[in-house]
Amino acid sequence: MILDKQKIKVETEGLSPLIISIEWDITQLELMKREMKLSKERAEHSDKLKSAFLANMSHEIRTPLNAIVGFSRIISESDSKDERLEYYKIVEANNERLLQLINEILDLSKIESGIVEFTLAPVQLHTLCKEIHDAHIFRCPAGVNLIFEESNPHIRIHSDKNRIFQVFSNLIGNAFKFTREGSIRYGYQQEADTIRFYVTDTGTGISPEKVDKVFDRFVKANNFVQGTGLGLSICKTIVEKLEGSISVTSEVGKGSTFTFTLPYHTPKEVISREQIDLHKEETEEKPFKLLVAEENDQDYEAIRAALADDYEIVRATNGMQVVLTYEETKPDLILTTIHLPDLDGLSATRVIRELTTTLPIVALDVFSDETEEKEACDAGCTEILRKPFRKEDLQATVRKYIEPE
């Protein structure tokens, strides 16, 4: 208890003086003052961090933009095929870097505004980890091996596949920055009623004074390495939203191990992988045919360029045409954007799901928020792939569903 006290001396003629003591209980008032002071200090600290973040972001965004603009001009003026290919690789690398920055900023904005949503569905962990390997093997630094340490291939959990993929991507991408030789190993293990995921590298490691802070926002383990300092903070938020926890152990010069755990929930799958495999068996002797639902000519050409060498491509430019073309051509897989005229992509998907539950349907769109992704899953889409996509990611997604292993 905290008291405020005041004493008054009262003198009366013919009597001894009296001391009157008056006390007030100011505990709540004092605690409020202390909390306000603490909140003020936190706000000032946050402002300093955000100012530093904005200054850092200005540099981080301008750097890839300068490379993209500069080398794009050089590519247009060069007559050498080898030289153009070399400069194209530089532009592509900076495109990916810029896209990653934008995605992290958007994720941070959603986290701070409390609108991060999760789409829970059955997730086969072995398949997910193989997809992670396919998506990252091309970015692995020279001299470093990316190794998926396989575990029980039958484990499935009820969780958010895209978010788990995002956490793994951030952790593996982080390991790429700090590992120059050796290996980056990742995988999962069941431990009682939880699943333990891990990413272990043989990189530079993290100094002891920074180990406890790497999951804080705007914190970078190495200021000389590119990045926003947001990736690990986003990982922590995602894992905690999925009712899990994340931690790190590290030794300078020997490497780091990032570990996160998720509860082992038994999935309830509507469209199973077995059903999709059955569809593959029914069609494996036919030429693989893809129905691409895309109104935008440039986006369609990008898809066609990535897939036309290996598959027969059929195009639809509106939702009604998607349904009619499906009936006519019986494709092996549908790639559909959401925003189509006449009948949108999700409505067309619902109609097709009335006709078949086994046909793989991949939603290929920008997906500005998790609500749109959830709507796509609810409509019956088998998988979500975001634009802009990498050619390798699109090819791996198609192969996964319609080519026999």
C-alpha positions as CSV (number, residue, x, y, z in Angstrom):
1,M,0.0,0.0,0.0
2,I,1.2,3.5,-0.8
3,L,0.0,6.4,1.4
4,D,0.1,10.1,1.2
5,K,0.3,11.7,4.7
6,Q,-0.2,15.2,6.1
7,K,0.3,16.3,9.7
8,I,-1.2,19.4,11.3
9,K,-0.4,20.8,14.7
10,V,-3.4,22.2,16.6
11,E,-2.8,24.5,19.5
12,T,-5.6,25.3,22.0
13,E,-5.3,27.7,25.0
14,G,-5.0,25.9,28.2
15,L,-4.6,22.5,26.6
16,S,-1.6,20.5,25.3
17,P,-1.0,20.8,21.5
18,L,-2.5,18.1,19.3
19,I,-1.0,16.5,16.2
20,I,-3.6,15.5,13.7
21,S,-2.4,13.0,11.0
22,I,-4.5,12.6,7.8
23,E,-3.6,9.7,5.4
24,W,-4.8,9.0,1.8
25,D,-4.5,5.6,0.1
26,I,-2.9,6.6,-3.2
27,T,-1.8,3.1,-4.3
28,Q,-3.9,3.0,-7.5
29,L,-3.0,6.5,-8.4
30,E,0.7,5.8,-8.0
31,L,0.5,2.5,-10.0
32,M,-1.2,4.4,-12.8
33,K,1.6,7.0,-12.8
34,R,4.2,4.3,-13.0
35,E,2.3,2.5,-15.8
36,M,2.0,5.8,-17.7
37,K,5.7,6.4,-17.3
38,L,6.5,2.9,-18.5
39,S,4.1,3.3,-21.5
40,K,5.7,6.6,-22.4
41,E,9.1,5.0,-22.3
42,R,7.9,2.1,-24.5
43,A,6.3,4.5,-27.0
44,E,9.5,6.5,-27.2
45,H,11.5,3.4,-27.7
46,S,9.1,2.2,-30.4
47,D,9.3,5.5,-32.2
48,K,13.1,5.2,-32.3
49,L,12.9,1.7,-33.6
50,K,10.4,2.7,-36.3
51,S,12.5,5.7,-37.3
52,A,15.5,3.4,-37.7
53,F,13.3,0.9,-39.5
54,L,12.1,3.5,-42.0
55,A,15.6,4.7,-42.7
56,N,16.7,1.1,-43.2
57,M,13.7,0.3,-45.4
58,S,14.4,3.4,-47.6
59,H,17.9,2.0,-48.3
60,E,16.7,-1.7,-48.6
61,I,14.0,-0.8,-51.2
62,R,16.1,1.6,-53.2
63,T,19.0,-0.9,-53.6
64,P,17.1,-3.6,-55.6
65,L,15.2,-0.9,-57.5
66,N,18.4,0.7,-58.7
67,A,19.7,-2.7,-59.8
68,I,16.4,-3.6,-61.6
69,V,16.2,-0.2,-63.4
70,G,19.9,-0.1,-64.3
71,F,20.4,-3.6,-65.5
72,S,17.1,-3.7,-67.4
73,R,18.4,-0.8,-69.5
74,I,21.7,-2.6,-70.0
75,I,19.9,-5.8,-71.1
76,S,17.9,-3.9,-73.8
77,E,21.2,-2.4,-75.2
78,S,23.3,-5.5,-75.1
79,D,23.9,-7.7,-78.2
80,S,25.5,-10.6,-76.3
81,K,23.2,-13.4,-75.3
82,D,25.5,-14.5,-72.5
83,E,25.8,-11.0,-71.2
84,R,22.0,-10.5,-71.3
85,L,21.5,-13.8,-69.4
86,E,24.0,-12.7,-66.7
87,Y,22.2,-9.4,-66.3
88,Y,18.8,-11.1,-66.3
89,K,19.9,-13.2,-63.3
90,I,20.9,-10.1,-61.4
91,V,17.5,-8.5,-62.2
92,E,15.6,-11.7,-61.2
93,A,17.5,-11.8,-57.9
94,N,16.7,-8.2,-57.1
95,N,13.0,-8.8,-58.1
96,E,12.8,-11.6,-55.5
97,R,14.5,-9.4,-52.9
98,L,12.1,-6.6,-53.5
99,L,9.1,-8.9,-53.4
100,Q,10.3,-10.4,-50.1
101,L,10.6,-6.9,-48.6
102,I,7.1,-5.9,-49.7
103,N,5.6,-9.2,-48.3
104,E,7.3,-8.7,-45.0
105,I,6.0,-5.1,-44.7
106,L,2.5,-6.3,-45.5
107,D,2.7,-9.1,-43.0
108,L,3.9,-6.7,-40.3
109,S,1.1,-4.4,-41.1
110,K,-1.5,-7.2,-40.8
111,I,0.1,-8.4,-37.5
112,E,0.1,-5.0,-35.9
113,S,-3.5,-4.3,-36.9
114,G,-4.6,-7.8,-35.6
115,I,-6.1,-9.0,-38.9
116,V,-3.8,-12.0,-39.5
117,E,-6.1,-14.9,-40.5
118,F,-5.2,-18.6,-40.7
119,T,-6.7,-21.2,-43.0
120,L,-6.7,-24.5,-41.2
121,A,-6.7,-27.7,-43.3
122,P,-5.1,-31.1,-43.4
123,V,-1.3,-30.8,-44.0
124,Q,0.9,-33.8,-45.0
125,L,4.2,-32.8,-43.5
126,H,6.4,-35.0,-45.7
127,T,4.9,-33.6,-48.9
128,L,5.2,-30.0,-47.5
129,C,8.9,-30.5,-46.7
130,K,9.6,-31.8,-50.2
131,E,7.9,-28.8,-51.6
132,I,10.0,-26.6,-49.4
133,H,13.2,-28.3,-50.8
134,D,12.0,-27.9,-54.4
135,A,11.3,-24.2,-53.8
136,H,14.6,-23.4,-52.1
137,I,17.2,-25.6,-53.7
138,F,17.8,-23.2,-56.6
139,R,18.6,-20.4,-54.1
140,C,21.0,-22.4,-52.0
141,P,24.5,-20.8,-51.9
142,A,27.3,-22.5,-53.7
143,G,29.2,-24.9,-51.4
144,V,26.2,-25.4,-49.2
145,N,23.9,-28.5,-49.2
146,L,20.2,-28.1,-48.4
147,I,19.1,-31.4,-46.8
148,F,15.6,-32.5,-45.9
149,E,16.0,-35.1,-43.1
150,E,13.0,-37.4,-43.8
151,S,10.8,-38.6,-40.9
152,N,7.5,-40.5,-40.7
153,P,6.0,-39.8,-44.2
154,H,2.4,-40.5,-43.0
155,I,2.2,-37.7,-40.4
156,R,-0.6,-35.2,-41.1
157,I,-1.7,-32.3,-38.9
158,H,-4.6,-29.9,-39.0
159,S,-2.9,-26.5,-39.4
160,D,-2.2,-23.7,-41.9
161,K,0.1,-25.1,-44.7
162,N,1.0,-21.8,-46.2
163,R,2.0,-20.3,-42.8
164,I,4.2,-23.3,-41.9
165,F,5.8,-23.0,-45.4
166,Q,6.3,-19.3,-44.6
167,V,8.0,-20.0,-41.3
168,F,10.3,-22.6,-42.9
169,S,11.1,-20.2,-45.8
170,N,12.1,-17.4,-43.4
171,L,14.3,-19.7,-41.3
172,I,15.9,-21.4,-44.4
173,G,16.3,-18.0,-46.1
174,N,18.0,-16.7,-42.9
175,A,20.3,-19.6,-42.9
176,F,21.3,-18.9,-46.5
177,K,22.5,-15.5,-45.5
178,F,24.9,-16.7,-42.8
179,T,26.1,-20.1,-44.2
180,R,29.0,-20.2,-46.7
181,E,29.9,-23.8,-46.5
182,G,28.6,-27.0,-45.0
183,S,24.9,-27.7,-44.8
184,I,21.4,-26.5,-43.9
185,R,19.3,-29.4,-42.5
186,Y,15.6,-29.2,-41.8
187,G,12.8,-31.6,-40.9
188,Y,10.3,-32.6,-38.3
189,Q,9.8,-35.1,-35.5
190,Q,6.7,-36.2,-33.5
191,E,7.2,-35.8,-29.8
192,A,4.1,-37.0,-27.9
193,D,1.2,-34.7,-28.7
194,T,3.4,-32.1,-30.5
195,I,5.4,-31.9,-33.7
196,R,8.9,-30.4,-33.5
197,F,10.2,-28.6,-36.6
198,Y,13.8,-27.5,-37.0
199,V,16.3,-25.8,-39.3
200,T,20.0,-26.4,-38.5
201,D,22.9,-24.6,-40.3
202,T,26.7,-24.6,-40.1
203,G,26.9,-20.9,-40.5
204,T,28.5,-18.0,-38.5
205,G,26.2,-18.4,-35.5
206,I,24.7,-15.7,-33.3
207,S,26.6,-13.9,-30.5
208,P,25.3,-14.6,-27.0
209,E,24.1,-11.0,-26.4
210,K,21.8,-11.2,-29.4
211,V,20.4,-14.7,-29.1
212,D,17.6,-13.6,-26.8
213,K,16.7,-10.7,-29.1
214,V,16.6,-12.2,-32.6
215,F,12.8,-12.6,-32.5
216,D,12.2,-8.9,-31.6
217,R,11.0,-6.6,-34.4
218,F,13.5,-4.6,-36.3
219,V,16.4,-6.6,-34.8
220,K,19.1,-7.9,-37.1
221,A,21.8,-10.4,-35.9
222,N,24.2,-8.8,-38.4
223,N,23.8,-5.3,-39.7
224,F,26.0,-6.0,-42.7
225,V,23.6,-8.6,-44.1
226,Q,20.7,-7.6,-46.2
227,G,17.2,-7.7,-44.7
228,T,14.6,-5.8,-42.7
229,G,14.9,-7.5,-39.3
230,L,11.3,-8.6,-39.6
231,G,11.5,-12.2,-40.7
232,L,12.0,-13.9,-37.3
233,S,9.5,-11.6,-35.6
234,I,6.9,-12.7,-38.2
235,C,7.8,-16.3,-37.6
236,K,7.3,-16.0,-33.9
237,T,3.9,-14.4,-34.4
238,I,2.8,-17.1,-36.8
239,V,3.9,-19.9,-34.6
240,E,2.2,-18.5,-31.5
241,K,-1.0,-17.9,-33.5
242,L,-0.9,-21.6,-34.4
243,E,-0.6,-22.4,-30.6
244,G,3.1,-23.2,-30.8
245,S,6.4,-21.9,-29.6
246,I,9.8,-21.0,-31.3
247,S,13.3,-20.9,-29.9
248,V,17.0,-20.8,-31.0
249,T,20.3,-22.2,-29.9
250,S,23.5,-21.0,-31.4
251,E,27.3,-21.1,-31.1
252,V,29.4,-18.5,-32.8
253,G,31.5,-20.0,-35.6
254,K,29.6,-23.3,-35.5
255,G,26.0,-22.5,-36.5
256,S,22.5,-22.2,-35.2
257,T,19.4,-24.4,-34.8
258,F,15.9,-22.8,-34.9
259,T,13.2,-25.0,-33.5
260,F,9.4,-24.5,-33.4
261,T,6.7,-26.8,-32.2
262,L,3.0,-27.1,-33.1
263,P,0.3,-29.2,-31.6
264,Y,-0.4,-32.5,-33.2
265,H,-4.1,-32.1,-34.3
266,T,-5.6,-35.0,-36.3
267,P,-6.8,-33.6,-39.7
268,K,-10.3,-34.0,-41.2
269,E,-9.6,-34.0,-45.0
270,V,-12.4,-33.3,-47.5
271,I,-10.5,-33.7,-50.7
272,S,-7.7,-36.3,-49.9
273,R,-4.4,-36.8,-51.7
274,E,-5.5,-40.4,-52.3
275,Q,-8.5,-39.1,-54.3
276,I,-6.1,-36.9,-56.3
277,D,-3.8,-39.9,-56.9
278,L,-6.8,-41.9,-58.1
279,H,-7.5,-39.2,-60.6
280,K,-3.9,-39.4,-61.7
281,E,-4.1,-43.1,-62.2
282,E,-7.2,-42.7,-64.3
283,T,-5.5,-40.2,-66.6
284,E,-1.8,-41.2,-66.6
285,E,-1.9,-42.8,-70.1
286,K,-3.4,-39.6,-71.7
287,P,-1.3,-36.5,-72.6
288,F,-1.3,-34.2,-69.6
289,K,-3.6,-31.3,-70.3
290,L,-3.9,-28.1,-68.3
291,L,-6.9,-25.7,-68.4
292,V,-5.6,-22.2,-67.7
293,A,-8.3,-19.7,-66.7
294,E,-6.7,-16.2,-67.1
295,E,-8.2,-13.1,-68.6
296,N,-4.9,-11.0,-68.6
297,D,-2.9,-11.7,-71.8
298,Q,0.5,-11.0,-70.2
299,D,-0.2,-13.2,-67.2
300,Y,-1.4,-16.0,-69.5
301,E,1.8,-15.8,-71.6
302,A,3.9,-16.0,-68.4
303,I,2.1,-19.2,-67.5
304,R,2.2,-20.6,-71.0
305,A,5.9,-19.9,-71.3
306,A,6.6,-21.8,-68.1
307,L,4.5,-24.9,-68.9
308,A,3.9,-25.2,-72.7
309,D,7.0,-27.3,-73.3
310,D,5.8,-30.1,-71.1
311,Y,2.0,-29.9,-71.2
312,E,-0.9,-29.2,-73.6
313,I,-2.4,-25.8,-72.6
314,V,-6.1,-24.9,-73.1
315,R,-7.1,-21.4,-72.2
316,A,-10.4,-19.9,-70.8
317,T,-10.8,-16.1,-70.4
318,N,-14.0,-16.1,-68.3
319,G,-15.7,-18.2,-65.7
320,M,-18.5,-19.6,-67.9
321,Q,-15.9,-20.6,-70.5
322,V,-13.9,-22.4,-67.7
323,V,-17.0,-24.6,-66.9
324,L,-17.8,-25.3,-70.6
325,T,-14.1,-26.0,-71.5
326,Y,-13.8,-28.4,-68.6
327,E,-16.8,-30.4,-69.9
328,E,-15.3,-30.4,-73.4
329,T,-11.7,-31.1,-72.8
330,K,-11.6,-33.0,-69.4
331,P,-8.2,-31.5,-68.3
332,D,-5.8,-33.1,-65.8
333,L,-5.5,-29.9,-63.8
334,I,-7.0,-26.4,-63.7
335,L,-5.0,-23.2,-63.0
336,T,-7.5,-20.4,-62.3
337,T,-7.2,-16.8,-61.3
338,I,-10.0,-15.5,-59.0
339,H,-10.9,-12.3,-60.8
340,L,-12.6,-13.5,-64.0
341,P,-15.5,-11.8,-65.9
342,D,-19.0,-13.2,-66.3
343,L,-18.4,-15.8,-63.5
344,D,-15.5,-15.4,-61.1
345,G,-13.0,-18.1,-60.6
346,L,-14.3,-19.3,-57.3
347,S,-17.9,-19.6,-58.6
348,A,-16.6,-21.6,-61.5
349,T,-14.7,-23.8,-59.1
350,R,-17.8,-24.5,-57.1
351,V,-19.7,-25.5,-60.2
352,I,-16.8,-27.9,-61.3
353,R,-16.7,-29.4,-57.8
354,E,-20.3,-30.4,-58.3
355,L,-19.0,-32.5,-61.2
356,T,-15.8,-33.8,-59.7
357,T,-14.1,-33.9,-56.3
358,T,-10.8,-35.4,-57.5
359,L,-9.6,-32.9,-60.2
360,P,-6.7,-30.7,-58.9
361,I,-7.6,-27.0,-59.0
362,V,-4.9,-24.5,-58.2
363,A,-5.9,-20.9,-57.5
364,L,-3.3,-18.6,-59.0
365,D,-3.8,-15.0,-57.9
366,V,-2.4,-12.1,-55.9
367,F,-4.4,-12.9,-52.7
368,S,-4.1,-9.6,-50.9
369,D,-5.3,-11.1,-47.6
370,E,-5.9,-14.4,-45.9
371,T,-9.7,-14.0,-46.3
372,E,-9.4,-14.5,-50.1
373,E,-7.2,-17.6,-49.6
374,K,-9.8,-19.1,-47.2
375,E,-12.5,-18.4,-49.7
376,A,-10.5,-20.2,-52.4
377,C,-10.0,-23.3,-50.1
378,D,-13.7,-23.2,-49.1
379,A,-14.7,-23.1,-52.8
380,G,-12.8,-26.3,-53.4
381,C,-9.4,-25.3,-54.6
382,T,-6.7,-27.9,-53.9
383,E,-3.9,-25.5,-53.5
384,I,-3.1,-21.8,-53.4
385,L,-0.2,-20.2,-55.5
386,R,0.5,-16.5,-55.2
387,K,1.3,-14.1,-57.9
388,P,3.9,-13.1,-58.8
389,F,5.2,-16.7,-59.0
390,R,8.6,-18.2,-59.8
391,K,8.7,-20.4,-62.9
392,E,10.2,-23.2,-60.8
393,D,7.4,-23.0,-58.1
394,L,4.7,-23.2,-60.8
395,Q,6.3,-26.2,-62.5
396,A,6.8,-28.0,-59.1
397,T,3.1,-27.4,-58.2
398,V,1.8,-28.8,-61.5
399,R,4.2,-31.8,-61.3
400,K,3.1,-32.6,-57.8
401,Y,-0.5,-33.2,-58.9
402,I,-0.4,-34.7,-62.3
403,E,2.9,-36.4,-63.0
404,P,3.5,-39.9,-61.4
405,E,6.3,-40.0,-58.9
